[in-house]
Amino acid sequence: MSLTKSLLKVADSNKNLKKNYSLRIIVSIVIFLWCLGIISPYLLPGINHNLLLLKLLNYNYSLVCHQNDMKSISVDGTKFLVCARCTGIYFGALFSSIILIFIYNLYFQNLLPLVSVSVLLLLDVIFTSLGVYNYSRGISITTGIIFGVILYIYTLEILEKFFTSNLLKQTNGS
């Protein structure tokens, strides 16, 4: 229990709760739309015939992922627009964003969880690159989900502090 307490902190201030709640919903919607884009070739099979739209989507997602076909998730022969690990990261962030709309005052006390999952993800990349074991979409998506969940919690705290401090400056006339 003491380890949990040292890793997590619970915000004790509720004065910015409504502002944070709105921010969390907006961020969740943006992540949801991003995740829809990832799986859009499967959801909208006609998109594969619209070459301009497909090229635009591929270009946008190529900015954040190597898009290696061998490492992409395929459903009914239709590949997602990012690799399995990136799919896990974004869907992990989506899951975390939805949960944290309702659990609004949960933050990490230090960087240990982020460093731990980053090392786990990095070890997976290194071990597959060195041939210690073969690439596994299952391992990649799992490490991606864990990383996405943890990373989102840190990112949300940064966003909330940014918007809270800017709102306080505006209300104080600075």
Secondary structure, 3 states (H helix, E strand, C coil): CHHHHHHEEECCCCCCHHHHHHHHHHHHHHHHHHHHHHCHHHHCHHHHHCHHHHHHHHHHHHCCCCCCHHHEEEECCEEEEEEHHHHHHHHHHHHHHHHHHHCCCEEECCCHHHHHHHHHHHHHHHHHHHCCCCCCHHHHHHHHHHHHHHHHHHHHHHHHHHHHHHHHHHHCCC
